[in-house]
Amino acid sequence: MAISKNIQRIKRHKRLRRKVVGTADRPRLQIHRTLHHIYAAVIDDAKGHTLLTASTRQKDVAAGLASLTGVDAAKKVGDTVGKRAKEAGINAVVFDTSGLKYHGRVAALAQAARDAGLEF
């Protein structure tokens, strides 16, 4: 019997989280993607605090977007999280894809965050 895509993603995520840890100096930028939205959070794992978030569910991010599910929405979320991180004094992060493959919306979000000034 074939293993489901979600179980494969969870296995990749567990393997990734053994290596990727956010600190106060370099917090973790975590991505979560659903069929209808995309979310990004900057997390300090040492304290267990979420420092900032951005998603297509927030009205200021979703304003002006034709679709909340596409690459353009991911770019806007990446740009927003990059700007908010710079305002909070965060210049560098470690990137956590949550076991998702690095292409499409995930890659677009990452590139937009880099263009906004985040280093990872």
NULUMKE-923793 format. One record per residue: x, y negated, z of N, C-alpha, C in turn. Coordinates in steps of 0.02 Angstrom, whole numbers, plus 32768, in hexadecimal, padded with zeros to 4 digits. Layout:
N
XYZXYZXYZ
...
This chain:
120
802A803B8000800080008000802C7FC28000
801A7F917FD980417F547FD380397F298011
806F7F068022806E7ED7805980507E958040
80247E77806880037E3A805280347E00804F
80227DCD8029804E7D93802280577D6F8064
80227D6D808D80277D4A80CD80567D6F80FC
80547DB180FD80827DD7812880CA7DCC8111
80D57DCA80CF81187DBC80B5812F7D7680CA
81017D4580C881127D0180DC81247CFE8126
80FE7D22814F810C7D238197814F7D4281A5
81617D77818281A27D96818A81DA7D668177
81D17D42813F82037D10812B82087CD9815F
81CF7CC3817B81CF7C8E81AD81F47CA381EC
81E87CE08204820B7CF8824082567CFC8234
82697D1381F982B17D1781E982D07CD281E6
82AC7CA281CA82C47C5E81C482CA7C3C8208
82997C48823482987C26827582CF7C3E82A4
82ED7C78829583277C8E82BC83627C5F82B2
83657C3F8278839E7C158266838F7BCA826C
83517BB6825E83407B6F825B83227B59829D
83467B2C82BF83307B12830083377AC782FF
83037AA4831383067A5B831583207A438358
834C7A128358836779F48394835279AB8397
8366798883CC8356794183D1837B791A839B
83B8792E838B83DF790B835883C6791B8311
83B279598307839D797082C4835E799B82CC
8323797A82D082E579A082D982D379C9829B
82A179F482A4828C7A22826F82507A04824A
82557A028207821D79ED81DC81F97A2B81C5
81BE7A3881E181987A7481D181607A6381A1
81577A90817081237A89813D80ED7ABD8149
80AF7AAA814080787ADA8140804C7ACA8104
803E7AFC80DC80187AF2809E7FDA7B1F80A0
7FA17B0280907F647B2880897F4A7B1E8042
7F137B3C80327EF67B327FEF7EDE7AEB7FE4
7ECA7AC9801A7EAB7A8780137ED67A4D802C
7F097A5A80557F317A2480737F797A3A8079
7FA57A0980877FEA7A1680977FFD79EB80D3
80227A088101803379E88140807F79E88149
809979B5816A80E079B2817C80E5799781C3
811179B581EA811B79A08230816579A0823F
817C796E826481C1796B827B81C0797E82C5
81E479B382D681DF79D28318822379D6833A
822679C4837A826179CD83A382577A0E83CB
82797A4483B6826F7A8483D7828E7A87841C
82BF7A5E842B82DF7A5F846D82AC7A4A84A2
82847A17849482517A0084C2820D7A1F84B6
82037A3A847981C27A55846881907A1F8456
81A879E7843A817D79AF842A817879A583DF
813D799383C88134797D8383814079328382
8170791C835B818378D6835A815678AD832C
814578C882F1811978A582C380FD78D68291
80C578C3827280A478EE8241808C78C58206
807F78E881D0805E78CA8195803A79028171
7FFF78F381587FD9792681347FA779048106
7F8C792C80D97F59791180AB7F16790880CF
7F11791E810C7ED3791381327ED178CE8152
7F0978AB81547F0C7867816F7EF478368139
7ECA7809814D7EAA77DC811C7EDB77AF80F9
7F0F7797811C7F3F776B80FC7F69779080C9
7F7477D080D17F9977F880A17F6C780C8066
7F2F781E80747F01783780407EE677FF8014
7EEC77C1802A7ED0778A80037EF377847FC0
7ECB77817F8B7EE677777F487EFA77B77F25
7EF377F07F457F0478307F257EC7784C7F02
7ED178647EC57E9A78837EA07E8A78C87EBD
7EBE78EC7ED27EB6792E7EEE7EE379367F2B
7ECA79577F5E7EF279627F9B7F1A79A27F98
7F1579C77F627F337A097F5E7F717A0E7F32
7F7F79DB7F0B7FB379E27ED87FF779C97EED
802479C87EBC806979B37EC6806B79697ED8
803F79407EBB803E78F97ECB802E78ED7F14
800079147F307FF0790E7F77802B79227FA2
804F79567F8E808A796C7FB380C079367FB2
80C879167F7980F978DF7F7380E778A67FA2
80A778967FA68092785F7FD2809D7871801B
808F78B0802E809B78C6807380E678C38083
811078DA8054815878D8805E817278928065
81597864803C816D781E8041815778008083
811B78108099810177F680D8812878108113
813678508114815C786D814D81A37851814D
81C07845811382037829810F820577E2812B
81D377B9811881D07774813081C37772817B
8196779C81938187779D81DB81C377B48203
81E977E381E9822577FB820C825977C4820F
826377A081D88293776981D9827F7733820B
823E77258210822576F482408232770C8288
822E774E82928239776A82D58283777382E4
82AE776282B582F6776882C1831277AD82B1
82EE77D5828C830578188279832178158232
83617825822B8381782281EA838D786681CB
8394789A81F483A478DD81DB8376791081FD
8360794181D68336797781EF834E79B981D3
833779F081F183407A3281D382FC7A4581B5
82FD7A66817C82C07A72815682A77AB88163
82687ABD817782477AFD8186820C7B048156
82127B33812881DD7B3D80F681A47B698110
81A97B82814C81777BAE816A816E7BEE8142
81A37C05812381A07C4280FC81867C3A80B6
81747BFC80A4815B7BEF806081967BEB8030
818C7BFE7FF381C17BFB7FC281CC7BB27FAE
820B7BA17FA0821E7B5C7F9282127B4D7F49
81D57B3D7F3781C47B257EF481807B057EF8
816D7AE37EC4812B7AC47EC281217A8E7EF5
80EC7A947F1C80DB7A607F4D810F7A5A7F84
812D7A917F99815F7A8F7FCE819D7A697FB6
81B47A787F7A81EE7A567F5E81E07A0C7F52
81A379FC7F3B819179B77F2F8190798F7F70
817679AC7FA58176798A7FE681BD797F7FFE
81E879B17FF8822D79AB800E825279757FE8
824979747FA6826C79427F7D825378FC7F8D
821378F37F9981F878B17FAB8212789A7FEE
821A78C8801E823678B6805F827F78A28058
82A478C5802D82EA78B2802082EE786D8000
82C278607FD182C178207FAF82AF77E77FDF
828877F78012827577C4804582AD77B88077
82E377E08074831C77D2809F832E780880D1
8308783E80D58319787481038351789E80E6
837D78B5811183B578DF80FC83A979268115
83AA795680E683A8799D80F783BF79C680BD
